[in-house]
Amino acid sequence: MKRIIPIIATLAIIAAATSCEKKKTPDNQVSIKSMTLPASLNPVLKEDAVGVAGARKVKFIFPKTVTETTFIPVFELSEHDVLSQYGKVLTSGTTPCKIATGDTLHISDDVSGISSNYVIEVVFDDGKAELTYAAFLAADNVLLPMDVIPDRIEETMFVSVPGEAYMRNLTLTVKAGPNDVIKVNHASVPANGKTLVDTGFPVEIKVTDDIAGTSSSYVLKIMPQTGMVIR
């Protein structure tokens, strides 16, 4: 009897300790909160590639020069979740995985008993909104004996046109980087990059890259060959 009492006491202590353990509460969700490919872990990247996670998809923007498809991600998941790819469990900041359009990530929550897949999308972009060309081409403008092109592309540019072309409507040709959208005087430019402008006023040019979330603005000032700048 004396031996039974200590055993019962020990079992009571174990039972009490077990009952004090915090039970896992199901959160009834599986989600990737964030995912980044740090340049420090992925030498082929010059800067961190931050994924945009949502609607069961993770989207990355890479420079066009990147051809690698295996990366080490750093990620944050909702509570109790486990991330895997093609049967391999991924550890944040340690395990490499495939990052290319069409690849999938599997996320599961054994506490809640649910799982889901995320599809990876990779978009190649230069990350910049950049005007690369602006010109009044003689081929598009009968009032011009030759092409009129700024010395360089910069925030404020100057060109001069013959007197007969001054304060007249001329066709301006503009070009920008990949995935960039151009507006001239607040109006969208057609796919051929050509739009009519009044040379009597400064021309406002805005370039946006919705993929990279960047934009840049330029002004083209036109003067007659007498040298007076139109402001």
Backbone torsions as a table, in degrees:
resi	resn	phi	psi	omega
1	MET	NA	-39.1	-180.0
2	LYS	-63.8	-32.5	-179.9
3	ARG	-74.4	-32.6	-177.5
4	ILE	-67.1	-37.2	-176.6
5	ILE	-61.0	-47.5	177.1
6	PRO	-60.9	-37.1	179.7
7	ILE	-63.6	-44.2	179.3
8	ILE	-62.9	-40.3	179.6
9	ALA	-63.1	-42.5	179.3
10	THR	-62.7	-44.6	179.3
11	LEU	-63.4	-36.0	179.2
12	ALA	-65.5	-39.9	178.7
13	ILE	-64.6	-44.1	179.1
14	ILE	-62.1	-43.4	-179.9
15	ALA	-63.6	-39.6	180.0
16	ALA	-66.3	-41.5	179.6
17	ALA	-65.0	-40.3	179.4
18	THR	-64.5	-41.2	-178.6
19	SER	-67.8	-23.9	-179.4
20	CYS	-80.7	-16.9	179.7
21	GLU	-63.1	137.9	-178.9
22	LYS	-73.0	124.1	178.1
23	LYS	-79.6	143.4	178.9
24	LYS	-72.2	126.8	-179.7
25	THR	-96.7	122.1	179.4
26	PRO	-59.7	135.1	175.5
27	ASP	-100.7	-4.6	175.5
28	ASN	54.6	38.7	175.1
29	GLN	-153.2	152.1	171.4
30	VAL	-131.1	123.2	-178.4
31	SER	-157.4	147.2	171.4
32	ILE	-91.7	111.4	-178.5
33	LYS	-75.7	-37.8	178.4
34	SER	-158.8	153.5	175.7
35	MET	-151.7	126.9	-178.3
36	THR	-131.9	145.5	173.2
37	LEU	-107.7	93.9	-176.3
38	PRO	-68.6	139.3	177.4
39	ALA	-62.9	-29.0	-179.7
40	SER	-65.5	-25.9	179.0
41	LEU	-102.4	-12.6	-176.4
42	ASN	-131.4	87.8	-172.3
43	PRO	-59.3	-19.9	179.8
44	VAL	-72.4	-14.4	179.1
45	LEU	-97.9	133.8	178.4
46	LYS	-81.2	-23.4	177.0
47	GLU	-146.4	163.0	-178.1
48	ASP	-59.4	138.4	172.9
49	ALA	-101.9	110.4	-176.6
50	VAL	-94.2	119.7	179.8
51	GLY	-77.9	148.0	175.1
52	VAL	-106.0	110.4	-175.7
53	ALA	-102.7	135.3	178.0
54	GLY	171.0	153.9	177.7
55	ALA	50.9	42.3	177.7
56	ARG	58.1	36.4	177.8
57	LYS	-145.4	144.2	173.6
58	VAL	-121.5	122.7	-175.8
59	LYS	-111.6	132.1	177.3
60	PHE	-120.6	146.8	174.5
61	ILE	-112.3	121.6	179.7
62	PHE	-116.4	150.3	168.4
63	PRO	-63.6	153.5	-178.4
64	LYS	-64.3	-19.6	-177.7
65	THR	-77.7	-12.2	-177.4
66	VAL	-82.4	122.0	177.9
67	THR	-115.4	-11.3	179.4
68	GLU	-66.3	145.6	179.5
69	THR	-123.8	1.6	177.6
70	THR	-114.7	126.0	-175.6
71	PHE	-139.3	160.2	173.4
72	ILE	-101.9	113.3	-178.5
73	PRO	-92.5	153.4	168.0
74	VAL	-113.1	125.0	-172.6
75	PHE	-140.6	160.6	174.5
76	GLU	-127.3	132.6	-177.6
77	LEU	-116.5	165.6	171.9
78	SER	-70.4	167.3	-170.0
79	GLU	-59.8	138.6	176.6
80	HIS	72.4	3.9	-173.6
81	ASP	-81.5	151.0	175.0
82	VAL	-126.9	130.9	-178.8
83	LEU	-105.6	135.6	179.3
84	SER	-143.5	164.8	175.7
85	GLN	-142.1	120.9	178.4
86	TYR	51.9	42.6	175.4
87	GLY	88.2	-4.5	-179.3
88	LYS	-104.9	123.5	178.3
89	VAL	-70.8	134.9	-178.2
90	LEU	-102.0	134.9	174.1
91	THR	-108.2	126.7	-177.1
92	SER	-57.0	129.0	177.6
93	GLY	78.4	4.4	-175.9
94	THR	-130.4	-49.8	-171.1
95	THR	-89.9	125.9	175.5
96	PRO	-74.5	152.4	176.4
97	CYS	-147.9	169.3	-178.7
98	LYS	-83.1	127.1	177.1
99	ILE	-124.8	93.5	177.8
100	ALA	-152.3	155.4	-179.1
101	THR	-56.6	126.2	-179.8
102	GLY	101.4	-20.6	175.1
103	ASP	-66.6	155.0	-178.5
104	THR	-125.8	155.0	173.6
105	LEU	-121.6	136.4	180.0
106	HIS	-107.0	129.6	179.7
107	ILE	-123.7	131.8	-176.5
108	SER	-134.1	154.5	178.6
109	ASP	-134.6	101.0	-176.9
110	ASP	-69.4	-25.4	179.4
111	VAL	-69.5	-45.1	179.2
112	SER	-85.2	-17.2	179.5
113	GLY	73.2	31.8	-179.3
114	ILE	-130.5	161.7	178.9
115	SER	-153.9	166.7	-180.0
116	SER	-161.8	166.6	177.3
117	ASN	-116.2	144.8	172.4
118	TYR	-113.9	135.3	177.1
119	VAL	-97.7	137.4	179.9
120	ILE	-92.8	136.1	173.8
121	GLU	-125.4	131.0	177.5
122	VAL	-117.4	126.9	177.5
123	VAL	-116.4	132.9	179.7
124	PHE	-97.4	128.4	-174.9
125	ASP	-153.9	154.5	179.4
126	ASP	-83.6	-6.8	176.8
127	GLY	77.1	2.3	-176.7
128	LYS	-123.6	148.9	169.1
129	ALA	-104.3	106.7	-167.6
130	GLU	-140.7	125.6	172.2
131	LEU	-75.7	128.5	-177.6
132	THR	-111.3	-13.8	-175.6
133	TYR	-160.5	139.9	173.5
134	ALA	-150.3	130.4	-176.8
135	ALA	-162.6	148.7	165.8
136	PHE	-98.9	108.1	-175.6
137	LEU	-87.8	137.1	178.6
138	ALA	-61.4	-32.7	-179.7
139	ALA	-63.7	-23.7	-179.4
140	ASP	-100.5	-11.0	-172.7
141	ASN	-134.7	108.7	-176.6
142	VAL	-66.6	-18.5	-179.4
143	LEU	-82.5	-4.7	-179.1
144	LEU	-108.6	125.3	177.6
145	PRO	-77.1	-18.1	-179.6
146	MET	-153.8	166.6	179.1
147	ASP	-64.1	142.8	176.8
148	VAL	-116.2	113.8	-172.6
149	ILE	-132.7	136.1	176.0
150	PRO	-61.4	152.9	179.1
151	ASP	-60.8	-36.5	-179.8
152	ARG	-154.7	159.9	175.7
153	ILE	-88.0	116.9	178.1
154	GLU	-150.7	177.5	-173.8
155	GLU	-58.9	-41.4	175.9
156	THR	-121.6	122.1	-176.8
157	MET	-121.3	153.4	179.6
158	PHE	-129.2	140.3	171.0
159	VAL	-139.3	158.4	174.9
160	SER	-122.0	143.9	-179.3
161	VAL	-125.3	156.6	176.4
162	PRO	-57.8	154.8	-177.4
163	GLY	-53.7	-40.2	-178.1
164	GLU	-69.7	-16.7	178.5
165	ALA	-98.4	-6.9	-178.5
166	TYR	-75.4	134.7	-178.0
167	MET	60.9	36.2	176.1
168	ARG	-125.6	164.4	175.4
169	ASN	-80.3	123.1	176.6
170	LEU	-124.9	155.0	177.7
171	THR	-87.1	120.7	177.8
172	LEU	-100.3	134.8	176.3
173	THR	-108.1	126.5	179.9
174	VAL	-129.5	150.3	177.1
175	LYS	-139.1	154.1	179.9
176	ALA	-141.2	-179.2	-177.6
177	GLY	-73.0	177.9	-178.9
178	PRO	-62.4	137.7	179.2
179	ASN	68.4	7.4	-179.7
180	ASP	-85.6	147.3	176.8
181	VAL	-117.2	134.2	-176.2
182	ILE	-111.6	136.9	169.7
183	LYS	-122.9	135.4	176.9
184	VAL	-116.8	122.3	-176.0
185	ASN	52.6	43.1	174.6
186	HIS	71.8	7.8	178.7
187	ALA	-114.5	140.5	179.9
188	SER	-64.2	142.8	179.9
189	VAL	-93.4	135.7	178.3
190	PRO	-60.1	167.0	-176.5
191	ALA	-59.8	-28.1	-179.9
192	ASN	-78.8	-3.1	176.0
193	GLY	76.1	14.4	-176.0
194	LYS	-114.0	134.7	-179.9
195	THR	-151.1	148.3	179.7
196	LEU	-82.1	136.4	175.8
197	VAL	-135.4	152.7	175.3
198	ASP	-87.8	117.6	-175.9
199	THR	-73.4	-3.5	177.6
200	GLY	-81.7	-3.9	-177.9
201	PHE	-133.3	152.4	174.1
202	PRO	-59.3	142.0	-179.6
203	VAL	-99.3	121.2	178.8
204	GLU	-93.7	127.7	-179.1
205	ILE	-124.0	126.6	176.6
206	LYS	-123.8	132.2	179.9
207	VAL	-117.3	130.4	178.2
208	THR	-126.5	145.5	174.1
209	ASP	-121.5	97.7	-175.7
210	ASP	-66.9	-27.4	-179.9
211	ILE	-67.9	-46.0	-179.7
212	ALA	-86.2	-14.6	-178.8
213	GLY	72.1	33.9	-178.8
214	THR	-122.3	162.3	177.2
215	SER	-153.1	160.4	176.5
216	SER	-149.5	151.3	-176.4
217	SER	-124.0	146.2	-179.4
218	TYR	-138.3	157.4	173.4
219	VAL	-130.9	129.8	176.4
220	LEU	-108.6	114.5	179.9
221	LYS	-101.5	134.2	-173.2
222	ILE	-114.5	135.6	178.9
223	MET	-131.6	149.7	175.0
224	PRO	-72.1	163.4	-176.3
225	GLN	-66.8	-3.7	173.5
226	THR	-73.2	-17.7	175.1
227	GLY	105.0	-3.3	-179.5
228	MET	-78.8	129.8	179.8
229	VAL	-89.0	131.3	176.5
230	ILE	-84.4	122.1	-177.7
231	ARG	-110.6	NA	NA
